[in-house]
Amino acid sequence: MKIRRTHSLGIEEARKRADRVAEDLKDQFSVQAEWRGNSLHVEGSGVTGELHVDETHFDLYVRLSFALKLMEGPIRAVIEKTIDEELA
């Protein structure tokens, strides 16, 4: 799954907002997150992904296990809502 959002926050503020997104996702999906450069790597049971942050974009790439693929629509909706709320 790929999700891309444009922002005008600058890199430092975008990283702060990405941290808040990661906290929300930890609560909702029991994932762990770790920064590597400007990419926040996320991993949990049945899910791995990366949220890359730059001056103007959030680019999220998520790989779901077969079992979670069946719920991709609702999972996508939750993630998009979380990101959109942080970027608003």
C-alpha positions as protocol buffer text, in pm:
chain_id: "A"
residue {
  index: 1
  type: MET
  ca { x: 0 y: 0 z: 0 }
}
residue {
  index: 2
  type: LYS
  ca { x: 129 y: 346 z: -86 }
}
residue {
  index: 3
  type: ILE
  ca { x: 3 y: 672 z: 59 }
}
residue {
  index: 4
  type: ARG
  ca { x: 145 y: 1011 z: -41 }
}
residue {
  index: 5
  type: ARG
  ca { x: 59 y: 1346 z: 109 }
}
residue {
  index: 6
  type: THR
  ca { x: 192 y: 1693 z: 29 }
}
residue {
  index: 7
  type: HIS
  ca { x: 273 y: 1939 z: 307 }
}
residue {
  index: 8
  type: SER
  ca { x: 437 y: 2277 z: 353 }
}
residue {
  index: 9
  type: LEU
  ca { x: 568 y: 2220 z: 706 }
}
residue {
  index: 10
  type: GLY
  ca { x: 939 y: 2193 z: 639 }
}
residue {
  index: 11
  type: ILE
  ca { x: 1146 y: 1893 z: 739 }
}
residue {
  index: 12
  type: GLU
  ca { x: 1171 y: 1950 z: 1116 }
}
residue {
  index: 13
  type: GLU
  ca { x: 799 y: 2003 z: 1171 }
}
residue {
  index: 14
  type: ALA
  ca { x: 718 y: 1717 z: 933 }
}
residue {
  index: 15
  type: ARG
  ca { x: 937 y: 1484 z: 1142 }
}
residue {
  index: 16
  type: LYS
  ca { x: 756 y: 1593 z: 1459 }
}
residue {
  index: 17
  type: ARG
  ca { x: 421 y: 1520 z: 1296 }
}
residue {
  index: 18
  type: ALA
  ca { x: 551 y: 1184 z: 1171 }
}
residue {
  index: 19
  type: ASP
  ca { x: 643 y: 1098 z: 1530 }
}
residue {
  index: 20
  type: ARG
  ca { x: 285 y: 1168 z: 1635 }
}
residue {
  index: 21
  type: VAL
  ca { x: 155 y: 953 z: 1347 }
}
residue {
  index: 22
  type: ALA
  ca { x: 385 y: 673 z: 1466 }
}
residue {
  index: 23
  type: GLU
  ca { x: 253 y: 704 z: 1822 }
}
residue {
  index: 24
  type: ASP
  ca { x: -105 y: 676 z: 1697 }
}
residue {
  index: 25
  type: LEU
  ca { x: -17 y: 373 z: 1485 }
}
residue {
  index: 26
  type: LYS
  ca { x: 161 y: 212 z: 1780 }
}
residue {
  index: 27
  type: ASP
  ca { x: -158 y: 247 z: 1983 }
}
residue {
  index: 28
  type: GLN
  ca { x: -385 y: 119 z: 1707 }
}
residue {
  index: 29
  type: PHE
  ca { x: -174 y: -155 z: 1546 }
}
residue {
  index: 30
  type: SER
  ca { x: 90 y: -249 z: 1806 }
}
residue {
  index: 31
  type: VAL
  ca { x: 384 y: -155 z: 1585 }
}
residue {
  index: 32
  type: GLN
  ca { x: 730 y: -33 z: 1673 }
}
residue {
  index: 33
  type: ALA
  ca { x: 892 y: 261 z: 1494 }
}
residue {
  index: 34
  type: GLU
  ca { x: 1252 y: 372 z: 1451 }
}
residue {
  index: 35
  type: TRP
  ca { x: 1404 y: 666 z: 1263 }
}
residue {
  index: 36
  type: ARG
  ca { x: 1675 y: 596 z: 1005 }
}
residue {
  index: 37
  type: GLY
  ca { x: 1769 y: 927 z: 851 }
}
residue {
  index: 38
  type: ASN
  ca { x: 1448 y: 1089 z: 730 }
}
residue {
  index: 39
  type: SER
  ca { x: 1262 y: 757 z: 715 }
}
residue {
  index: 40
  type: LEU
  ca { x: 1057 y: 619 z: 999 }
}
residue {
  index: 41
  type: HIS
  ca { x: 1064 y: 239 z: 980 }
}
residue {
  index: 42
  type: VAL
  ca { x: 758 y: 65 z: 1123 }
}
residue {
  index: 43
  type: GLU
  ca { x: 724 y: -303 z: 1206 }
}
residue {
  index: 44
  type: GLY
  ca { x: 467 y: -513 z: 1382 }
}
residue {
  index: 45
  type: SER
  ca { x: 283 y: -840 z: 1362 }
}
residue {
  index: 46
  type: GLY
  ca { x: 194 y: -878 z: 995 }
}
residue {
  index: 47
  type: VAL
  ca { x: 297 y: -528 z: 892 }
}
residue {
  index: 48
  type: THR
  ca { x: 619 y: -357 z: 787 }
}
residue {
  index: 49
  type: GLY
  ca { x: 659 y: -16 z: 637 }
}
residue {
  index: 50
  type: GLU
  ca { x: 842 y: 308 z: 598 }
}
residue {
  index: 51
  type: LEU
  ca { x: 728 y: 667 z: 626 }
}
residue {
  index: 52
  type: HIS
  ca { x: 971 y: 884 z: 433 }
}
residue {
  index: 53
  type: VAL
  ca { x: 955 y: 1255 z: 517 }
}
residue {
  index: 54
  type: ASP
  ca { x: 1104 y: 1537 z: 313 }
}
residue {
  index: 55
  type: GLU
  ca { x: 1052 y: 1911 z: 281 }
}
residue {
  index: 56
  type: THR
  ca { x: 722 y: 1873 z: 94 }
}
residue {
  index: 57
  type: HIS
  ca { x: 591 y: 1515 z: 117 }
}
residue {
  index: 58
  type: PHE
  ca { x: 498 y: 1225 z: 341 }
}
residue {
  index: 59
  type: ASP
  ca { x: 545 y: 899 z: 149 }
}
residue {
  index: 60
  type: LEU
  ca { x: 422 y: 590 z: 329 }
}
residue {
  index: 61
  type: TYR
  ca { x: 488 y: 239 z: 200 }
}
residue {
  index: 62
  type: VAL
  ca { x: 325 y: -47 z: 391 }
}
residue {
  index: 63
  type: ARG
  ca { x: 346 y: -422 z: 334 }
}
residue {
  index: 64
  type: LEU
  ca { x: 74 y: -631 z: 492 }
}
residue {
  index: 65
  type: SER
  ca { x: 73 y: -1004 z: 561 }
}
residue {
  index: 66
  type: PHE
  ca { x: -174 y: -1216 z: 367 }
}
residue {
  index: 67
  type: ALA
  ca { x: -418 y: -1219 z: 657 }
}
residue {
  index: 68
  type: LEU
  ca { x: -407 y: -840 z: 695 }
}
residue {
  index: 69
  type: LYS
  ca { x: -439 y: -789 z: 318 }
}
residue {
  index: 70
  type: LEU
  ca { x: -801 y: -895 z: 360 }
}
residue {
  index: 71
  type: MET
  ca { x: -850 y: -585 z: 578 }
}
residue {
  index: 72
  type: GLU
  ca { x: -647 y: -343 z: 365 }
}
residue {
  index: 73
  type: GLY
  ca { x: -937 y: -103 z: 305 }
}
residue {
  index: 74
  type: PRO
  ca { x: -1016 y: -35 z: 671 }
}
residue {
  index: 75
  type: ILE
  ca { x: -645 y: -28 z: 761 }
}
residue {
  index: 76
  type: ARG
  ca { x: -577 y: 223 z: 483 }
}
residue {
  index: 77
  type: ALA
  ca { x: -867 y: 440 z: 600 }
}
residue {
  index: 78
  type: VAL
  ca { x: -733 y: 454 z: 957 }
}
residue {
  index: 79
  type: ILE
  ca { x: -378 y: 537 z: 842 }
}
residue {
  index: 80
  type: GLU
  ca { x: -495 y: 804 z: 597 }
}
residue {
  index: 81
  type: LYS
  ca { x: -716 y: 964 z: 862 }
}
residue {
  index: 82
  type: THR
  ca { x: -427 y: 969 z: 1110 }
}
residue {
  index: 83
  type: ILE
  ca { x: -188 y: 1129 z: 862 }
}
residue {
  index: 84
  type: ASP
  ca { x: -445 y: 1379 z: 737 }
}
residue {
  index: 85
  type: GLU
  ca { x: -525 y: 1490 z: 1092 }
}
residue {
  index: 86
  type: GLU
  ca { x: -155 y: 1550 z: 1166 }
}
residue {
  index: 87
  type: LEU
  ca { x: -102 y: 1744 z: 846 }
}
residue {
  index: 88
  type: ALA
  ca { x: -414 y: 1961 z: 887 }
}
